[in-house]
């Protein structure tokens, strides 16, 4: 039942936007419809702080490493570890939007061992620093005056 609830929450997040394109949403839903890929997605979403390897995800999916990696990439549209990185950054953007804690706390909550590693990845994936993203999102929320 908990797994189903997680899937429902994920689908709802996708439905509301979460910065995903229509194609990305379609691919993610296809991943949730595939038994092996869905098992890996549930595991990733349930423990984003874990330092996942493709082999560990393949084990969760009940597949060989190479077959799982190919299947995940074909269905979801990116390799499993890239998906994990993008998912972590989506969660981080939401946390920044809500003004959640210090950067080091956010980094750890997203599976990074240092604020520096987190900031570097965030900048690479999102296109700007966490501080700039938070500032821009804060400016978008403030009423015009």
Helices and strands as residue ranges (DSSP letters): H 2-15, H 22-33, H 35-46, H 54-61, H 65-76, H 80-97, H 103-109, H 115-126, H 130-141
